Amino acid sequence: MKGNFDSIINENRPVIVDFHALWCGPCKVQSPILKQVADELGERVKVIKIDVDQNPVIASRYQIQSVPTLMIFKNGQIKYKQAGVHTKDQLKNILLNNL
């Protein structure tokens, strides 16, 4: 996944990375919200999910200490990182106003 992950986050459009775990209750709340954001913004944004239990090297690389943690990358640079559940409006504002 590492090589593929690096090429994905280097895209010119914003990439939302959802660091999650299957056992995480709040992660299950975040997932449909991310789908709504992806559906509404279409090709302007990409959303990927990283299971921290299956990808510990990537989680460690970005110092993920709690799930869910959302990161937004653009051109390989970290534009946003925050743990906790985000609402659809929060995410859209972050994406549209800051990137």
C-alpha positions in Angstrom: 0.0 0.0 0.0 2.8 2.4 0.8 3.8 3.1 -2.9 0.2 3.4 -4.0 -0.6 5.6 -1.0 2.3 8.0 -1.8 1.1 8.3 -5.5 -2.5 9.0 -4.4 -1.6 11.7 -1.9 0.5 13.5 -4.5 -2.5 14.2 -6.7 -3.3 17.8 -7.6 -6.8 17.6 -6.1 -7.4 17.3 -2.3 -7.3 13.8 -1.0 -9.1 13.0 2.3 -7.5 10.1 4.1 -9.7 8.5 6.7 -7.5 6.7 9.2 -9.9 4.2 10.9 -10.3 0.8 12.5 -13.0 -1.8 12.0 -13.7 -2.0 15.8 -14.1 1.8 16.1 -17.7 3.0 16.7 -17.1 6.7 15.8 -15.4 5.5 12.6 -18.6 3.9 11.6 -20.4 7.2 12.0 -17.7 9.0 10.0 -17.8 6.7 7.0 -21.3 7.6 5.5 -20.5 11.3 6.0 -17.3 10.9 3.9 -19.4 9.2 1.3 -21.8 12.1 1.2 -18.9 14.6 0.8 -17.4 12.5 -2.0 -20.7 12.2 -3.8 -21.4 16.0 -3.6 -17.9 17.1 -4.6 -17.4 14.4 -7.2 -14.1 14.6 -9.0 -12.9 17.7 -7.1 -11.9 15.5 -4.2 -10.7 11.9 -3.5 -11.5 10.0 -0.4 -9.5 7.0 0.7 -9.7 4.8 3.9 -6.7 3.5 5.7 -7.3 0.8 8.3 -4.6 1.5 11.0 -4.5 -2.2 12.1 -3.7 -3.4 8.5 -1.4 -0.4 7.7 0.6 0.3 10.9 3.6 1.7 9.0 1.5 4.4 7.3 -0.4 5.2 10.6 2.9 5.5 12.4 4.5 7.6 9.7 1.7 10.2 10.3 1.6 9.7 14.1 -2.0 8.6 14.1 -2.8 8.1 17.8 -6.6 7.9 17.7 -9.3 7.0 15.2 -11.0 8.3 13.3 -8.4 10.8 12.2 -8.9 12.7 9.0 -6.0 14.1 7.0 -6.2 16.1 3.8 -3.3 16.1 1.4 -2.8 18.1 -1.8 0.3 17.7 -4.0 1.7 15.5 -1.3 1.5 18.1 1.4 -0.5 17.9 4.6 -3.2 20.6 4.5 -5.3 19.3 7.5 -5.1 16.8 10.3 -7.6 16.3 13.1 -9.0 13.4 15.1 -12.7 12.9 15.8 -15.9 12.7 13.8 -16.4 15.6 11.3 -19.7 16.7 10.0 -20.4 17.1 6.3 -20.5 20.8 6.6 -17.2 20.9 8.5 -15.5 18.9 5.8 -16.9 20.9 2.9 -15.9 24.2 4.6 -12.4 22.9 5.2 -12.1 21.7 1.6 -13.7 24.6 -0.2 -12.3 27.5 2.0 -8.8 26.3 2.7 -7.5 24.4 -0.3 
